Amino acid sequence: MNRMPVSSSNLRAVGYDPDTRTLEVEFLNGGLYSYSGVPASVYAGLMSASSHGSYFNVNIKKASYPFKKLR
């Protein structure tokens, strides 16, 4: 999956596959996670947020989407 770099103090890059509704988030510390069942609207909100990290914490992490650590 292609990931787009984002300007954030915590996130490095974000990718999204609309067919599978899978969101990949790469962190500055090198961690890479895949979140499943994420609607396209949530991805769009993340990419347009003034703070990508804050949006991620509230709308993805705390929303308890199933995830797996890829690295």
C-alpha positions as CSV (number, residue, x, y, z in Angstrom):
1,M,0.0,0.0,0.0
2,N,1.3,3.4,-0.9
3,R,1.5,5.8,2.1
4,M,1.5,9.6,2.0
5,P,3.8,11.5,4.3
6,V,2.1,13.7,6.8
7,S,3.3,16.6,8.9
8,S,3.0,15.4,12.5
9,S,4.9,15.0,15.7
10,N,3.8,11.4,16.0
11,L,2.8,10.1,12.5
12,R,5.2,9.7,9.6
13,A,2.8,8.5,6.8
14,V,-0.7,7.3,6.2
15,G,-2.2,5.0,3.5
16,Y,-5.7,3.8,2.7
17,D,-7.3,1.1,0.6
18,P,-10.9,2.0,-0.1
19,D,-11.7,-1.5,-1.5
20,T,-10.8,-3.2,1.8
21,R,-11.4,-0.1,4.1
22,T,-7.9,-0.7,5.4
23,L,-5.9,2.2,6.9
24,E,-2.1,1.9,7.4
25,V,-0.4,4.3,9.8
26,E,3.4,4.6,10.1
27,F,4.7,6.2,13.2
28,L,7.9,8.3,13.6
29,N,9.2,5.6,16.0
30,G,9.1,3.1,13.1
31,G,5.9,1.3,14.1
32,L,3.5,0.3,11.3
33,Y,-0.1,-0.6,12.0
34,S,-3.0,-1.7,9.9
35,Y,-6.6,-0.7,10.9
36,S,-9.5,-2.5,9.4
37,G,-13.1,-1.3,8.7
38,V,-12.2,2.3,8.5
39,P,-14.7,4.3,6.4
40,A,-13.3,6.6,3.6
41,S,-14.8,9.6,5.5
42,V,-12.5,8.9,8.5
43,Y,-9.5,8.6,6.2
44,A,-10.4,11.9,4.5
45,G,-10.9,13.5,7.9
46,L,-7.5,12.3,9.0
47,M,-5.8,13.7,5.9
48,S,-7.5,17.1,6.1
49,A,-7.1,17.5,9.9
50,S,-5.0,20.4,11.2
51,S,-3.5,17.9,13.7
52,H,-3.1,14.4,12.2
53,G,-2.0,13.0,15.6
54,S,-5.0,14.4,17.5
55,Y,-7.5,13.3,14.9
56,F,-5.9,9.8,14.8
57,N,-6.1,9.5,18.6
58,V,-9.8,10.6,18.9
59,N,-11.3,9.1,15.7
60,I,-9.3,6.0,15.0
61,K,-7.4,4.8,18.1
62,K,-10.2,5.5,20.6
63,A,-12.8,4.3,18.1
64,S,-11.4,0.8,18.6
65,Y,-11.0,-0.2,15.0
66,P,-9.4,-3.7,14.9
67,F,-5.7,-3.4,14.2
68,K,-2.6,-5.4,13.8
69,K,1.0,-4.4,14.2
70,L,2.9,-4.9,10.9
71,R,6.3,-3.9,12.3
